[in-house]
């Protein structure tokens, strides 16, 4: 049946990080349905800082096209429009890579896709175990989100999630050349990549912390250059942080905020010895190209679920009593989980990577 499948619809919502953690699942789907046209049903971006899935998956060959809708659409007209988008394309198979929203929601989604005429549904989390990130006794930690996704579609085969090729973005020569051009000001020096931005207040470590950290890193590694990456609106905050680096006599600095596409940014991160940043899309980009990350995490999410995948990374996560809150804005606890992370602590993890 797999060889005769002509059209595969992949359901995955989210933005930069959500798309990147699904890369092993997308590679698996491409191997399972190599002759089929594969389109992704995804959402329009809900935040100006959140690139659409297409900005990550173009040129990869993993997905050939996109169907889009507005998250939260519940009105009859909106649902009918979505139904017609899917129905008229007539997919043979649905591969479900949705987030955990409860078993009842999964059953509703399954009913909708069946009403669209799709006969074979793969990975719809209609059982509680499929919704949850399992506790992995061997590691003493929760299952990463990317691992949960490939477990749910395990009938398609082995996703080889530990293989770097399963995270391959298939960066093009032109994307790598653009990154090289953008990094010309740093000459041939070893590179440290940094992203100080984040979409939500509860993940923001703070401007002063970033400025102090970059000053300490510059003092410890005077022969290195610094590349700052992020959205255009993060350029000013990045410059503020970079002043700490400059005042400490650090090497050349290039501010690439808003200058590169996400895929070009990935090519730039691939040139770096280390990436330092928040729990963010750029962090997952750096991890996808196998650059070691020093990642500063709030405890709003459960530990390890959204950590960068791989053993080469260093994650700083303080598990306070209110961990797992899911808040985008933290007022009552004043981001205690995050603000308790010290500059010295992060510097220690940078030293652990760079030596």
N, C-alpha and C positions, 0 to 999 in steps of 0.2 A: 504493500500500500504506500510506503514511503516513496518508492521510486516513481509511482504514478501520480504523486501529489503535484499539482500545478501551482497552487497559490497557498501561501502560509501567512496568516495574520499573527503578529506578535504584539501582545498587549503589555505595554510598559509605560507608566507615567513617571513624571519627575523631571529633573533638570540634569546638570552636569554630573554630580556625584552619583545620582540614581542610575544614570546611563552607564557610567564607568564600572560600577560594581556588577553590572549585568553582562559585562564583556565575555566572561567564560561561557555563560548561558547562550549568548548570541553566537559565539563561535561553534558551540555544540549544535545549535539549530542549523547553522549553515552546513555543517558536516552531515547532519541527518537528512537534510532536504537540499542537496546540492543543485538539483535541476529546477527547483521551484522558484517562482517569484516570491520574495519575502518582503512584506510591508509591515510597518510598525504603526499600531494605533496608540497615539500618545496625546499629550495635552499641549495647548498653547502655553508659553512661559507665563508664570504668574508673578514674576519679579524681574525687574530690568536687569539685575545682575545674574539672572539664571539663563544661560544659553539653552536653546532647544536641543533635543536629541540629535537633530540633523547636523548641528554644528560639530558633533563628536563623530557621528557615524558616516558622514560623507567620505567617499573614497575608500571605505573599508571593504566594500563588497558584502558586508554582513546583512545589510538591509538595502532594498532597491527603491523604496518609496515610503511615504508616510500618509496616514490619515490622522486628522487632528480634531479635537473638540475641546470645549471649555470645561475644566474640572468643576464638578458640582452641578452640572446640567441636570435638571430634574423635571422641567416643564415638558408637556406633551409635544410641543413643536420641536424643542431641542432634541428630545429622545427620538422622535420620528426622523429628524435630519440625520442623527448619528446612525440609526438603523438603516436608513437608505444608503448612506456612505458605504457601510459594510456589506449590505445585501447585494448591491449592484456590482460589487467587485467579485462576489461569490467565492470566498476562500474555502478551501477544502479542509483546512486544519487551523485551529487556534492554539497557539502556545502562550500560556498565561504566565507573565512575569510581574504580576501586580504585587503591591505591598500588602502587609497584613492588616486587613480591615474587619476581620471577624468572619466566622463561618457563614452567618446569615447573609452577609454582603457577597461572599463568594458564590453562594447558591443563586442569588439574584443575578449576578454577572453571568453565571453559567446559563441561566434561563434566557437572558437577553441574547447571548451569542447563539444559542440554539434557534431562537426566533429569527436570527439573521440567516439561518440556513446552514450553519456550520455543523457538520456531523461529528467530527472528531475534536475533542477538547483535551488538551494536555496541560497538566500542572495547575489546574484550578484548585485552590486550597480549601476544599470542602470538608477537610478533617482538621481538628485542632492541631495535630502534630505538624501539619503542613504550614500552619500559621505561625508557629513558634520557632524561634532560634533555639535549637537544642543545646543542652549543657553537655559539653564535650569533656568527659572525665579525664582523658589523656592529657589535655591541655589545662584542665581546671578553669575553663572559660566558656563563654557562650559562642555558639556557631556564628561566623560572619554572615552578613546578609547575602553576599555573593554565593556562599556555600549553600544557604537555604534555597536559593533560587534553583541552583543546578540539582539539588536533591529532589526538588519537586518535579523536575522534568527528567528524572533519571531513566525513564523508559526509553529515552532517545540515545542513551549510551553514556560513556565516561566523559565528563567535561574536562578532565585533566587540569583541574583548577590550580595546581601548583606549578604547572608548566608556564614559563613566561610567554610562550606563543599564544596561550589562551587569553592573554591580556593585550595582544598586539593590536595597535591602532592602524597598522599599515600606513604609516606616515609616508607621504610622497616626497620625491626629490625636491619639488618646488617648495614644499612646506619646510623641509630641513634647510634649504638654501635661504629662505626668508628668515629663519631663526638665526642662521649664521650671520646674515647681514645685520640683523638687529643687535647681535652680540659683538660686533666689530669693536666698539669702544672699550671692551674689557680685554682686548688684545688676546694673548694666548695664556692668560693666567688661569689657574684653577678657579672654578666658579661656585659660588654659593647662591642658590635661588631662594627667594623669600616672597611670601604673599601674606600681607597683614590684613587683608579684607575678609569679610564674612557678611552673609545676608541678614543675620539676626543678632540682636543685641546680646543674647545670652551666651553667644560663642566668642564674643569680642574680648580678648585679653587686655586691651588697652594701649593707647598710643604711647604713653610714657614707658610702659614695659617694653614695647618693641624698640623704642629709641635706645633705652638702656641696654637691651640685649645686643643690638647691632654694634653698639660701642664696645661691649665686651668681646664680641666675636671678632671685630676688626683688630682689637689688641692682641688676641690670641693667634690670629691668622693673618698677619700683615701682607703676606704675599698673594692673598686671594682677591678676587673681584666679586662684586655684588650685583645681582640682577633682581629687580623688583617687578613682580607680575601681578595682574589683576584687572578688574574692570576699570573703565575710564574714570569713574567717580571715586576710585580708590587711589588715584595718583597723588593727591595732596597728602593723604595720610601716609603714603609710602615715602614721600619726600621728607615728611616730618621725622619718620623713623630713620631714614638714611642719614640725617644730620648727625645722629649718634655715631654712625660708622665713619663719616667724614671727619668729625671732631677728634676721633681716636686715631686718625692717620691711616684709615683703611685704603685699600686699593681702588681702582676705577669702579664707578657706579653707573648702571644704566637702568632707567625707569621705563619699563615696557608696558605699564598699565594702559590698556586701551589701544596698544600698538599692534597686538598680535591676535589672531583668532585662537580659540581654544586649542586647536590641533597644532598650530604654530608654536603656541606656548608649550605644549607637550614636547615638541622638538627642542625647544630651548632648555626645558628641564632635563632632557636626556643628556645635555652637555654638562650638567651640574654634578658636583661631588656630593651635595646634600641639598635637600629642600627643607625649609623651615616654614611652618604655617599653622593656621587653625585647622580644625575639622571643617573641610571645605572642598569644593570641586577641584581647585588647583592642586590640593594635596592628593586627591585620587588620580589626577592627571600625571603627577610626578611618579606615583606608585605604579601606574600602568606602564611607564617607560622604564621601570626598574631602578629609579633613582631613590636612594635611601631617604626616608622622611623623618624629621623630628616634628611630631604633630602634637599640638596643644589642644586638649579636649576638655570641654565642659562635661559635667556629669548629667546633662539633660537626657542623653540616651544611655542605654545599658552598655556596660563595658564590652569592648571588642566587636560588637555587631557592625559598627561603621568604621572601625579602625582600618588604616590602609592595609591591604592584603600582602602578606609576605613577612618573613622573619628578619629582614634587613632593616626594619623600621624601629624607631624609638618613640613610644607614645607616652605622654604625660597625662594621667587621668587621676584626679582625686575623688574617691568615692565617698561623698558626704551622705548624711542621712536622707537627704531629699533626692538622691540620684534617681534617674529615670523619669524625671518630672515632665519632660517633653516641652517645656516652656520656651517660647521664642523671646519673651521679655521677662527678665528676672528682677523683681523689685524687692520682695520681702526678704529674701536671703542675700540680695546684693551680689549675686554671682560668686558666692563663697567658694564653690568648687573650683572656679577658674581663677579668681583673684588670689587664692592661696598658693597658686603655682608661682614660684619665684624665678627671677632672672637667673640666679645661680643654678637652679635646678635644670632649667632649659639648656644653659651653657654646658652643664655636665653631660647632657645627652648629645649635644653637638660634638663635644670632645670624644664621646664614645664612638661616634661615626667616623670623624676625621682623624682621630688619634692625636 
